[in-house]
Amino acid sequence: MSQKSIATHTNTFASISRLKETKVLTFCGMMGALAIVLGYVATIKFGPYIRIGFSGLPNQVVDYLFGPWIGAIFGGTMDVVKWFLSGDGDFFPGFTITAMVGAIIYGLFIFNKPVKLWRVIAAQLTVKIICNLVLNTLWLNLLYGQAIAAILPGRIVSNAVMLPVDTAIMFIMLTAVRTTIKPFFDK
C-alpha cells in the first residue's frame, strides 16, 4: 500500500470521531429532517415493489462530507426513523442493512475525493446493483414471498431509468456542496 492510500484509509476510519462535533451532529439532524420531508413530498410509488424518490439525497451529502461510517450510522438511523414515521408495514432490518451498505459504498467512492462524473456514475451503478437489485430484491422476496423472477424485471427497468437521473442530480448536488458547505466542515 502506498503512503497516500494508507493515509486515506486511516482518514476514512478516523472520520467517525467527527460525530463528537456539535456542527456535524446538527448538520446530520438537518439532513435527516430534509430526508423525511423529501420522503413525503418527492416519492412516487409504482405498486408495492417499485419506489422512485429523492429522500436519499441528504444521505449522499452526509456520505460525501463525513465518510462511509458516519454515513452508515446516519443511513441506518434514518431508515428506522422513516419507518416509525411512515407506519408502512412491519419493520424489516434488511432494509436498514441496505441503507447502511449503500452509505458505505457512496462514502468509499466520494469521501475525501474530488467530485468527478465517472466517480458518481460508478457509485450510483454500484449501489443500484448491490443494494437495489440484489439486497432489496432479496428482502422483498423474504418479506412477501414474491418470486425474484417476477419482481426483478420491473426493478431493473426502474433502476436503469433512474441511473442517469440520479447520477446527474448527485453530481450537480455534490458540486454545489463542495463549494458551499464543505469548506465550513474543512476548518
C-alpha positions as CSV (number, residue, x, y, z in Angstrom):
1,M,0.0,0.0,0.0
2,S,1.3,3.4,-0.9
3,Q,1.7,6.1,1.8
4,K,-1.2,8.1,0.3
5,S,-3.7,5.1,0.3
6,I,-2.7,4.3,3.9
7,A,-3.4,7.9,4.9
8,T,-6.8,7.9,3.1
9,H,-7.7,4.5,4.6
10,T,-6.9,5.9,8.1
11,N,-8.8,9.1,7.5
12,T,-11.8,7.1,6.4
13,F,-12.0,5.3,9.7
14,A,-10.9,8.3,11.8
15,S,-13.7,10.4,10.3
16,I,-16.1,8.7,12.7
17,S,-14.7,10.7,15.6
18,R,-16.3,13.8,13.9
19,L,-19.6,12.7,15.4
20,K,-18.4,14.4,18.6
21,E,-18.6,17.8,16.9
22,T,-21.8,19.8,17.5
23,K,-21.8,21.2,14.0
24,V,-21.6,17.7,12.5
25,L,-24.4,16.4,14.6
26,T,-26.5,19.5,13.9
27,F,-25.9,19.2,10.2
28,C,-26.8,15.5,10.2
29,G,-30.0,16.4,12.1
30,M,-30.9,18.9,9.4
31,M,-30.2,16.5,6.7
32,G,-32.3,13.9,8.5
33,A,-35.3,16.3,8.6
34,L,-34.8,17.1,4.9
35,A,-34.7,13.4,4.1
36,I,-38.0,12.9,5.9
37,V,-39.7,15.8,4.1
38,L,-38.4,14.6,0.7
39,G,-39.7,11.1,1.5
40,Y,-43.2,12.5,1.8
41,V,-43.3,15.1,-1.0
42,A,-40.8,13.7,-3.6
43,T,-41.5,9.9,-3.7
44,I,-43.6,8.2,-6.4
45,K,-44.7,4.6,-5.8
46,F,-45.5,2.2,-8.6
47,G,-47.1,-0.7,-6.8
48,P,-45.6,-2.2,-3.6
49,Y,-42.2,-3.0,-5.1
50,I,-41.0,0.0,-7.1
51,R,-40.4,3.3,-5.5
52,I,-38.7,6.4,-7.1
53,G,-37.8,9.2,-4.7
54,F,-35.2,11.7,-3.7
55,S,-35.1,11.3,0.1
56,G,-31.6,9.6,-0.3
57,L,-30.0,12.9,-1.5
58,P,-29.4,14.1,2.1
59,N,-27.8,10.8,2.9
60,Q,-25.4,11.3,-0.1
61,V,-24.4,14.7,1.2
62,V,-23.6,13.1,4.6
63,D,-21.6,10.3,2.9
64,Y,-19.7,12.9,0.9
65,L,-18.9,15.2,3.8
66,F,-18.3,12.8,6.7
67,G,-17.4,9.4,5.2
68,P,-18.8,5.9,4.9
69,W,-19.0,5.1,8.6
70,I,-20.9,8.2,9.7
71,G,-22.9,7.8,6.6
72,A,-23.8,4.2,7.6
73,I,-24.9,5.3,11.0
74,F,-26.9,8.1,9.5
75,G,-28.4,5.9,6.8
76,G,-29.4,3.1,9.3
77,T,-30.8,5.6,11.8
78,M,-32.8,7.4,9.0
79,D,-34.2,4.1,7.8
80,V,-35.6,3.3,11.3
81,V,-36.9,6.9,11.8
82,K,-38.6,7.0,8.4
83,W,-40.3,3.6,9.2
84,F,-41.6,4.9,12.5
85,L,-43.0,8.0,10.9
86,S,-44.5,6.3,7.9
87,G,-46.3,3.4,9.6
88,D,-45.9,1.4,6.4
89,G,-45.9,-2.3,7.2
90,D,-43.8,-4.2,9.5
91,F,-40.2,-3.2,10.3
92,F,-37.6,-5.3,8.5
93,P,-34.0,-4.9,9.4
94,G,-32.8,-6.0,5.9
95,F,-33.7,-2.6,4.5
96,T,-31.7,-0.9,7.3
97,I,-28.7,-3.0,6.4
98,T,-29.2,-2.0,2.8
99,A,-29.3,1.7,3.8
100,M,-26.0,1.2,5.7
101,V,-24.3,-0.7,2.9
102,G,-25.4,2.0,0.4
103,A,-23.9,4.7,2.6
104,I,-20.6,2.8,2.9
105,I,-20.4,2.3,-0.9
106,Y,-21.1,6.0,-1.5
107,G,-18.7,7.1,1.1
108,L,-15.9,4.9,-0.3
109,F,-16.4,6.4,-3.7
110,I,-16.8,10.1,-2.8
111,F,-15.5,10.8,0.7
112,N,-12.3,13.0,0.6
113,K,-12.2,12.6,-3.2
114,P,-12.7,15.2,-6.0
115,V,-16.2,15.3,-7.4
116,K,-15.8,13.7,-10.8
117,L,-18.6,12.4,-13.1
118,W,-17.1,9.0,-13.5
119,R,-16.8,8.6,-9.7
120,V,-20.5,9.5,-9.3
121,I,-21.5,7.1,-12.1
122,A,-19.5,4.3,-10.5
123,A,-21.0,5.0,-7.1
124,Q,-24.6,5.1,-8.4
125,L,-24.1,2.0,-10.5
126,T,-22.6,0.0,-7.7
127,V,-25.4,1.0,-5.2
128,K,-28.1,0.3,-7.8
129,I,-26.7,-3.2,-8.4
130,I,-25.7,-4.3,-4.9
131,C,-28.3,-2.5,-2.8
132,N,-31.3,-2.0,-5.1
133,L,-31.2,-5.0,-7.3
134,V,-29.6,-7.7,-5.1
135,L,-30.3,-6.8,-1.5
136,N,-33.6,-5.1,-1.7
137,T,-35.0,-7.7,-4.2
138,L,-33.9,-10.4,-1.7
139,W,-35.6,-8.6,1.2
140,L,-38.8,-8.2,-0.8
141,N,-38.7,-11.9,-1.7
142,L,-38.2,-12.8,2.0
143,L,-40.9,-10.4,3.2
144,Y,-43.7,-11.0,0.7
145,G,-42.8,-14.4,-0.9
146,Q,-42.8,-12.8,-4.4
147,A,-40.7,-14.8,-6.9
148,I,-37.5,-12.9,-7.6
149,A,-38.0,-13.6,-11.3
150,A,-41.4,-11.8,-11.1
151,I,-40.2,-8.6,-9.4
152,L,-36.7,-8.3,-10.7
153,P,-37.5,-7.1,-14.3
154,G,-39.5,-4.1,-13.1
155,R,-36.8,-3.2,-10.6
156,I,-34.1,-3.5,-13.3
157,V,-36.1,-1.1,-15.6
158,S,-36.7,1.4,-12.8
159,N,-33.1,1.4,-11.7
160,A,-31.9,1.7,-15.3
161,V,-34.2,4.6,-15.9
162,M,-33.1,6.3,-12.7
163,L,-29.4,5.8,-13.1
164,P,-28.7,8.8,-15.4
165,V,-31.2,10.9,-13.5
166,D,-29.8,10.1,-10.1
167,T,-26.2,10.5,-11.4
168,A,-26.9,13.9,-12.8
169,I,-28.7,15.1,-9.7
170,M,-26.0,13.7,-7.4
171,F,-23.2,15.2,-9.5
172,I,-24.8,18.7,-9.5
173,M,-25.6,18.5,-5.9
174,L,-22.1,17.4,-4.8
175,T,-20.5,20.1,-7.0
176,A,-22.6,22.7,-5.2
177,V,-22.0,21.1,-1.7
178,R,-18.2,21.1,-2.5
179,T,-18.1,24.8,-3.0
180,T,-20.8,26.0,-0.5
181,I,-21.0,23.6,2.5
182,K,-17.8,21.5,2.5
183,P,-15.4,24.5,3.3
184,F,-17.4,25.0,6.5
185,F,-16.6,21.5,7.7
186,D,-13.0,21.5,6.5
187,K,-12.0,24.1,9.1
